[in-house]
Amino acid sequence: MLRKAVASILMLAAFAYMQPALAHAPGAKGAPPHGGCKVQVGDRVALYGTSDDPDVFIWDSRFRMRDYEGGSFDQMRALLPHATLAPAGTRATVEACVDNFVQSKYLSTPDDAVGVVVTSGPLRGKRGWVVGDAIRVIWSHH
């Protein structure tokens, strides 16, 4: 299991390094939590990783998620017990968003930290944090 997790990390890191950076609008100071985020509280979403590794980590803390994205291989491995692997397509509802919170060492621009509650499958009811690029909006709360 650890071997598979390490292989997944390496594949994800290699893929992320090859991808062009995606720009995210920064939130204005004093703006609501979703100010610069591409999602808003209440949006219904589906979770998808990359085409090579479509499953998504749901983290117990946005700070651990940020540390994982920017950490060394050893730091990343040490943080994995704090994440749950959700299958691609898992449905969730956005509960919070912090724009430009996560800085991957493989991308030049920061990404959003999105707080979600899972609404489908065996992880239904699980709360946690995912990176903004793992979010696909199904229905917007606008």
Backbone bond lengths (Angstrom), bond angles and torsions (degrees), N, CA, C in turn:
res aa  C-N    CA-C-N  psi(-1)  N-CA   C-N-CA  omega(-1)  CA-C   N-CA-C  phi
1 M - - - 1.444 - - 1.527 110.74 -
2 L 1.330 117.04 -43.17 1.459 120.66 178.12 1.522 109.91 -64.06
3 R 1.327 116.90 -38.63 1.461 121.05 -179.93 1.536 109.95 -61.93
4 K 1.341 116.26 -42.36 1.464 120.21 178.95 1.526 110.10 -65.28
5 A 1.322 117.26 -41.06 1.469 120.82 179.33 1.524 110.87 -63.47
6 V 1.334 116.79 -42.80 1.461 120.77 179.67 1.534 109.71 -65.04
7 A 1.336 116.86 -42.68 1.462 120.29 177.98 1.523 110.79 -62.01
8 S 1.340 116.79 -39.97 1.467 120.86 178.48 1.521 110.85 -63.54
9 I 1.318 116.67 -41.66 1.468 120.91 179.26 1.519 110.03 -61.53
10 L 1.321 116.58 -46.22 1.458 120.20 -178.48 1.526 111.60 -64.69
11 M 1.343 117.04 -40.44 1.463 120.18 178.30 1.522 110.69 -65.63
12 L 1.338 116.23 -43.27 1.455 120.89 179.28 1.532 110.45 -62.22
13 A 1.309 116.32 -43.54 1.462 120.87 -179.60 1.529 110.53 -63.53
14 A 1.321 117.11 -44.02 1.460 120.61 179.90 1.521 110.78 -64.44
15 F 1.315 117.12 -43.11 1.463 120.69 -179.91 1.520 110.69 -65.56
16 A 1.319 117.11 -44.79 1.463 121.12 -179.48 1.528 111.12 -61.21
17 Y 1.313 116.53 -37.05 1.458 121.01 -179.42 1.525 110.72 -64.75
18 M 1.342 116.81 -33.66 1.463 120.91 -177.06 1.525 112.52 -81.29
19 Q 1.322 118.43 -17.13 1.454 121.74 -175.30 1.523 110.74 -81.89
20 P 1.335 116.47 142.78 1.467 118.35 174.09 1.525 109.41 -67.60
21 A 1.286 115.82 147.53 1.468 120.38 -179.80 1.516 110.13 -67.90
22 L 1.322 115.91 140.00 1.455 121.56 177.73 1.517 108.64 -99.55
23 A 1.299 116.56 132.51 1.460 120.22 -178.61 1.522 110.10 -83.44
24 H 1.299 115.31 140.97 1.461 122.19 174.97 1.515 107.20 -126.85
25 A 1.304 115.10 134.11 1.459 119.23 179.13 1.519 109.88 -69.16
26 P 1.308 118.01 128.64 1.461 119.21 177.86 1.514 110.97 -71.43
27 G 1.312 115.66 145.88 1.465 120.43 178.22 1.511 110.27 -79.78
28 A 1.301 116.30 146.58 1.456 120.81 178.52 1.521 109.54 -75.93
29 K 1.319 115.87 149.74 1.460 119.63 176.72 1.524 108.71 -61.93
30 G 1.331 114.93 135.51 1.451 119.46 179.72 1.518 113.56 81.68
31 A 1.335 117.10 -1.53 1.466 120.12 179.31 1.521 109.17 -75.02
32 P 1.332 117.69 161.29 1.460 119.99 176.09 1.523 110.19 -59.73
33 P 1.364 118.97 161.80 1.454 121.66 -176.77 1.525 113.99 -53.55
34 H 1.330 117.94 -26.63 1.460 119.77 -179.59 1.522 112.23 -94.90
35 G 1.333 118.57 12.42 1.459 123.08 -174.20 1.507 115.41 -45.41
36 G 1.314 118.93 -55.01 1.451 121.31 -179.37 1.509 112.52 -105.49
37 C 1.292 117.37 2.19 1.460 121.07 -178.28 1.523 110.58 -74.68
38 K 1.323 114.88 153.37 1.470 118.68 177.61 1.525 111.38 -85.58
39 V 1.330 117.61 -4.65 1.465 121.94 176.68 1.519 108.79 -126.12
40 Q 1.337 114.98 162.02 1.453 120.78 177.44 1.517 109.57 -125.08
41 V 1.313 115.29 157.22 1.458 120.56 175.37 1.529 108.43 -54.67
42 G 1.330 115.58 131.88 1.455 121.23 -179.70 1.515 114.20 99.32
43 D 1.337 118.01 -17.74 1.461 119.91 178.02 1.522 109.98 -61.16
44 R 1.313 115.74 138.45 1.464 121.53 173.46 1.519 107.14 -92.84
45 V 1.324 115.82 130.81 1.457 120.31 -172.48 1.523 111.49 -134.59
46 A 1.326 114.57 165.37 1.459 122.31 169.98 1.523 106.52 -119.14
47 L 1.320 116.45 144.16 1.460 121.97 -178.56 1.525 110.03 -98.56
48 Y 1.319 116.06 125.99 1.467 122.42 177.31 1.513 108.92 -141.58
49 G 1.328 116.42 133.34 1.452 121.46 174.01 1.518 109.47 -85.99
50 T 1.307 116.39 -138.12 1.459 121.57 179.49 1.528 109.95 -89.50
51 S 1.316 116.97 169.11 1.465 119.84 178.46 1.527 110.90 -65.43
52 D 1.314 117.85 -31.17 1.470 121.48 178.43 1.524 112.82 -78.08
53 D 1.310 116.71 -29.39 1.467 121.96 -178.34 1.534 107.76 -142.63
54 P 1.340 116.99 81.66 1.467 120.40 -170.80 1.530 115.83 -74.24
55 D 1.330 118.82 -15.91 1.460 120.04 178.18 1.532 109.69 -69.22
56 V 1.332 116.07 160.30 1.465 121.24 -172.97 1.527 109.77 -129.64
57 F 1.324 115.93 137.34 1.463 120.60 172.89 1.524 108.86 -80.21
58 I 1.341 115.85 131.20 1.461 122.16 170.05 1.526 105.44 -107.77
59 W 1.325 115.76 119.20 1.469 122.06 -173.92 1.517 111.78 -96.26
60 D 1.331 116.06 148.75 1.459 121.40 178.27 1.524 112.42 -78.48
61 S 1.326 117.05 -9.55 1.461 121.69 -178.09 1.528 108.78 -152.95
62 R 1.311 116.70 136.55 1.466 118.31 176.87 1.524 111.09 -67.96
63 F 1.323 116.98 -26.54 1.463 120.40 179.46 1.530 110.59 -71.56
64 R 1.337 116.75 -40.26 1.468 119.35 176.02 1.521 110.52 -65.98
65 M 1.328 116.58 -39.03 1.465 120.29 177.75 1.533 109.60 -59.75
66 R 1.334 116.40 -45.37 1.464 120.48 179.12 1.524 111.03 -63.16
67 D 1.327 116.74 -42.82 1.466 120.23 179.27 1.524 111.21 -63.39
68 Y 1.328 116.73 -37.63 1.462 121.64 178.51 1.528 110.51 -63.88
69 E 1.317 116.55 -47.38 1.465 121.36 -177.20 1.527 112.25 -63.89
70 G 1.305 117.45 -30.97 1.457 120.36 -177.49 1.518 114.16 -106.50
71 G 1.330 116.91 3.68 1.455 120.41 -171.76 1.516 115.93 -87.85
72 S 1.300 114.04 170.77 1.472 121.25 173.97 1.523 108.21 -75.21
73 F 1.315 116.34 170.46 1.459 121.00 179.47 1.532 110.39 -56.68
74 D 1.318 118.06 -44.76 1.466 121.50 -179.85 1.529 111.84 -65.01
75 Q 1.333 117.12 -40.56 1.461 120.53 177.64 1.528 110.27 -64.73
76 M 1.321 116.23 -42.32 1.460 120.87 179.61 1.530 110.40 -60.53
77 R 1.301 116.61 -45.80 1.470 121.18 -179.52 1.523 110.97 -63.84
78 A 1.326 116.90 -39.18 1.465 120.70 -179.45 1.531 111.55 -67.80
79 L 1.325 117.83 -28.17 1.461 121.47 -177.42 1.528 113.54 -85.47
80 L 1.325 118.13 -17.62 1.469 121.05 -175.85 1.529 115.29 -53.42
81 P 1.343 120.39 -35.85 1.467 118.66 178.43 1.533 114.00 -61.02
82 H 1.330 117.10 -12.24 1.461 121.09 -179.52 1.527 112.59 -94.93
83 A 1.324 115.75 9.31 1.462 120.62 179.94 1.522 110.11 -123.54
84 T 1.321 115.45 149.04 1.455 122.88 174.57 1.519 106.87 -115.18
85 L 1.318 116.40 134.00 1.451 120.80 179.99 1.525 109.84 -86.46
86 A 1.340 115.37 118.48 1.466 121.04 179.72 1.517 108.85 -103.01
87 P 1.335 116.75 136.71 1.459 119.12 179.09 1.530 111.71 -65.84
88 A 1.327 115.86 148.63 1.463 121.02 177.12 1.520 109.87 -54.53
89 G 1.325 115.45 138.39 1.449 120.90 179.13 1.516 114.48 91.14
90 T 1.334 116.63 -2.69 1.464 120.03 177.21 1.526 108.67 -55.99
91 R 1.314 116.57 132.38 1.464 122.01 179.92 1.522 109.92 -89.57
92 A 1.331 115.24 145.73 1.464 120.77 -179.90 1.518 109.51 -153.14
93 T 1.325 115.32 168.08 1.457 122.46 173.85 1.523 107.48 -119.75
94 V 1.327 116.05 135.80 1.462 121.35 179.57 1.519 109.47 -72.90
95 E 1.342 116.01 129.24 1.468 122.18 176.67 1.526 112.54 -109.25
96 A 1.341 116.21 -22.56 1.464 120.39 -178.76 1.515 109.02 -162.64
97 C 1.315 116.01 160.06 1.460 120.22 174.24 1.522 108.67 -152.18
98 V 1.325 115.00 132.97 1.457 121.48 176.33 1.523 106.14 -119.71
99 D 1.336 115.93 110.64 1.463 119.28 -174.67 1.527 111.80 -71.79
100 N 1.322 113.75 144.94 1.475 122.73 175.57 1.524 113.21 53.62
101 F 1.313 117.95 36.92 1.463 122.04 -175.25 1.531 112.74 -89.65
102 V 1.318 117.29 -28.74 1.466 121.74 -172.87 1.522 109.98 -108.55
103 Q 1.323 116.44 124.25 1.455 120.51 176.94 1.520 109.10 -115.03
104 S 1.318 115.86 107.03 1.455 121.14 176.71 1.518 109.15 -75.22
105 K 1.304 116.28 143.34 1.457 118.61 177.25 1.519 111.32 -73.74
106 Y 1.331 117.19 -8.51 1.459 121.26 -178.50 1.528 113.39 -100.59
107 L 1.331 117.94 -9.36 1.459 121.87 -179.22 1.522 109.89 -122.97
108 S 1.324 116.04 151.84 1.466 119.10 -176.43 1.527 113.36 -86.36
109 T 1.334 117.70 -19.24 1.466 119.32 -179.07 1.524 110.10 -114.48
110 P 1.328 117.14 147.39 1.464 120.15 179.34 1.524 111.73 -72.67
111 D 1.313 115.54 162.17 1.458 122.68 179.81 1.521 108.94 -121.99
112 D 1.317 115.39 163.82 1.454 120.99 179.16 1.525 111.19 -78.63
113 A 1.311 116.61 151.97 1.466 123.30 168.20 1.526 105.46 -102.54
114 V 1.337 116.17 122.16 1.460 120.52 -175.17 1.529 109.27 -116.43
115 G 1.329 115.70 119.81 1.455 121.60 175.68 1.512 109.06 -84.02
116 V 1.335 116.58 128.88 1.462 121.21 -176.85 1.519 111.14 -132.90
117 V 1.334 114.85 160.47 1.452 122.09 166.51 1.527 105.12 -122.95
118 V 1.330 116.48 128.23 1.460 122.09 -178.05 1.529 109.28 -73.49
119 T 1.331 115.68 135.46 1.464 120.96 -176.29 1.528 113.20 -117.11
120 S 1.340 117.63 3.80 1.462 120.09 -179.70 1.519 110.83 -143.43
121 G 1.334 115.09 159.08 1.454 120.96 172.50 1.517 114.50 74.08
122 P 1.340 115.23 -169.02 1.465 120.64 -174.88 1.529 114.01 -68.24
123 L 1.322 117.47 -16.66 1.472 120.98 179.41 1.531 112.05 -95.38
124 R 1.333 116.73 8.16 1.475 121.43 -178.20 1.535 110.24 -48.63
125 G 1.342 115.82 130.91 1.455 121.56 -179.39 1.516 113.80 93.22
126 K 1.321 118.28 -14.58 1.469 121.64 179.38 1.523 109.38 -68.60
127 R 1.319 115.10 135.03 1.465 121.48 176.20 1.516 108.46 -110.70
128 G 1.330 115.66 146.68 1.451 119.38 177.96 1.517 111.15 177.81
129 W 1.324 114.58 -166.55 1.462 122.52 -174.64 1.519 110.49 -123.56
130 V 1.329 115.95 139.39 1.457 122.47 175.42 1.525 108.67 -131.89
131 V 1.330 116.35 158.17 1.463 119.83 175.97 1.523 109.12 -73.91
132 G 1.309 116.35 147.94 1.457 122.01 -176.66 1.517 114.39 -56.58
133 D 1.329 117.37 -34.17 1.462 119.77 -178.87 1.522 113.00 -68.99
134 A 1.323 118.21 -10.85 1.468 121.64 178.77 1.528 111.98 -90.36
135 I 1.329 116.80 1.55 1.466 122.74 -175.14 1.525 110.72 -101.24
136 R 1.329 115.84 131.47 1.473 122.41 170.95 1.529 106.41 -123.96
137 V 1.316 116.80 116.93 1.463 121.04 -177.38 1.527 109.90 -72.11
138 I 1.332 115.57 127.88 1.457 122.04 176.49 1.528 109.33 -95.81
139 W 1.333 114.99 -46.11 1.451 121.84 -179.41 1.515 107.51 -142.78
140 S 1.306 116.15 125.08 1.453 121.13 -177.88 1.520 110.77 -91.49
141 H 1.305 116.08 142.30 1.460 124.27 -178.12 1.532 112.39 -81.62
142 H 1.299 119.25 5.41 1.481 122.07 -174.77 1.481 112.65 -55.66
